[in-house]
């Protein structure tokens, strides 16, 4: 039986993602959008605005087990979704939602 999508990620994936996001100063590597940093006050933002300004980490080769730094990039939600809608990836666009 194939592994479930979440099981394919390492236990320290949050730590890996945090480092990748810090390295790009919480900006999307594709469009340059300044995204929400930990500790930012987001109380004035709607849920959809917070989602749009959330920085995610994408695996270039769509293999979540491959966490070499050269395979990872930080993308805003919109750019990350565009990568997955143009090519069938390791997670469906609906799974990229944070809520």
Kinemage of the C-alpha trace (Angstrom):
@kinemage 1
@onewidth
@group {chain A} dominant
@subgroup {mainchain}
@vectorlist {calphas} color= white
{ca unk a 1} P 0.000 0.000 0.000
{ca unk a 2} L 1.473 3.414 -0.963
{ca unk a 3} L 2.278 5.884 1.773
{ca unk a 4} L -0.247 8.612 2.483
{ca unk a 5} L 0.878 12.042 1.319
{ca unk a 6} L 1.610 13.375 4.839
{ca unk a 7} L 3.658 10.286 5.693
{ca unk a 8} L 6.034 11.077 2.848
{ca unk a 9} L 7.307 14.225 4.596
{ca unk a 10} L 10.046 13.989 7.254
{ca unk a 11} L 9.155 14.619 10.892
{ca unk a 12} L 11.266 17.795 10.836
{ca unk a 13} L 9.609 19.228 7.708
{ca unk a 14} L 8.441 22.312 9.649
{ca unk a 15} L 12.029 23.048 10.674
{ca unk a 16} L 13.266 22.572 7.107
{ca unk a 17} L 10.526 24.853 5.762
{ca unk a 18} L 11.278 27.537 8.356
{ca unk a 19} L 14.945 27.673 7.291
{ca unk a 20} L 14.009 27.901 3.591
{ca unk a 21} L 11.576 30.756 4.320
{ca unk a 22} L 14.113 32.604 6.470
{ca unk a 23} L 16.737 32.362 3.729
{ca unk a 24} L 14.479 34.308 1.335
{ca unk a 25} L 13.392 36.820 4.007
{ca unk a 26} L 9.781 35.565 3.847
{ca unk a 27} L 9.382 36.619 0.181
{ca unk a 28} L 8.030 34.453 -2.623
{ca unk a 29} L 10.921 33.242 -4.770
{ca unk a 30} L 8.786 33.499 -7.916
{ca unk a 31} L 6.779 36.737 -7.673
{ca unk a 32} L 8.573 38.519 -4.804
{ca unk a 33} L 5.459 38.968 -2.654
{ca unk a 34} L 6.320 39.830 0.958
{ca unk a 35} L 4.553 37.173 3.010
{ca unk a 36} L 3.572 36.931 6.658
{ca unk a 37} L 6.436 36.380 9.082
{ca unk a 38} L 6.046 34.567 12.392
{ca unk a 39} L 4.851 37.051 14.969
{ca unk a 40} L 3.268 39.474 12.464
{ca unk a 41} L -0.067 40.883 13.577
{ca unk a 42} L -2.574 39.513 11.077
{ca unk a 43} L -5.713 40.469 13.009
{ca unk a 44} L -6.577 43.102 10.395
{ca unk a 45} L -6.439 40.561 7.535
{ca unk a 46} L -9.275 38.399 6.300
{ca unk a 47} L -8.830 34.647 6.142
{ca unk a 48} L -8.342 34.801 2.356
{ca unk a 49} L -5.757 37.598 2.724
{ca unk a 50} L -3.843 35.555 5.318
{ca unk a 51} L -3.956 32.532 3.033
{ca unk a 52} L -2.706 34.552 0.051
{ca unk a 53} L 0.158 35.947 2.141
{ca unk a 54} L 1.247 32.576 3.526
{ca unk a 55} L 4.655 31.396 2.382
{ca unk a 56} L 4.923 27.693 1.547
{ca unk a 57} L 7.792 25.440 0.488
{ca unk a 58} L 7.699 23.654 -2.856
{ca unk a 59} L 9.702 20.608 -3.954
{ca unk a 60} L 10.905 21.296 -7.516
{ca unk a 61} L 10.846 17.595 -8.388
{ca unk a 62} L 7.507 16.992 -6.581
{ca unk a 63} L 9.145 14.378 -4.326
{ca unk a 64} L 8.502 15.238 -0.654
{ca unk a 65} L 11.163 12.812 0.548
{ca unk a 66} L 13.830 14.824 -1.340
{ca unk a 67} L 14.624 17.678 1.012
{ca unk a 68} L 17.950 18.742 -0.421
{ca unk a 69} L 18.082 22.548 -0.282
{ca unk a 70} L 18.547 22.670 -4.067
{ca unk a 71} L 15.153 20.953 -4.448
{ca unk a 72} L 13.244 23.429 -2.269
{ca unk a 73} L 11.901 26.914 -2.895
{ca unk a 74} L 9.668 29.278 -0.946
{ca unk a 75} L 6.479 30.297 -2.754
{ca unk a 76} L 3.393 32.297 -1.846
{ca unk a 77} L 0.184 30.291 -1.901
{ca unk a 78} L -0.804 31.527 -5.374
{ca unk a 79} L 2.524 30.666 -6.985
{ca unk a 80} L 2.610 27.280 -5.220
{ca unk a 81} L -0.858 26.452 -6.506
{ca unk a 82} L 0.176 27.432 -10.031
{ca unk a 83} L 3.066 24.928 -9.909
{ca unk a 84} L 0.678 22.159 -8.880
{ca unk a 85} L -2.136 22.987 -11.281
{ca unk a 86} L 0.195 23.036 -14.286
{ca unk a 87} L 1.701 19.686 -13.366
{ca unk a 88} L 0.238 16.902 -11.313
{ca unk a 89} L 2.324 17.000 -8.160
{ca unk a 90} L 2.666 15.105 -4.916
{ca unk a 91} L -0.302 16.945 -3.358
{ca unk a 92} L -3.489 18.166 -4.876
{ca unk a 93} L -4.194 21.917 -4.821
{ca unk a 94} L -6.920 21.364 -2.211
{ca unk a 95} L -4.378 19.835 0.146
{ca unk a 96} L -2.263 22.979 0.066
{ca unk a 97} L -4.864 24.846 2.092
{ca unk a 98} L -3.822 25.682 5.622
{ca unk a 99} L -7.357 25.485 6.971
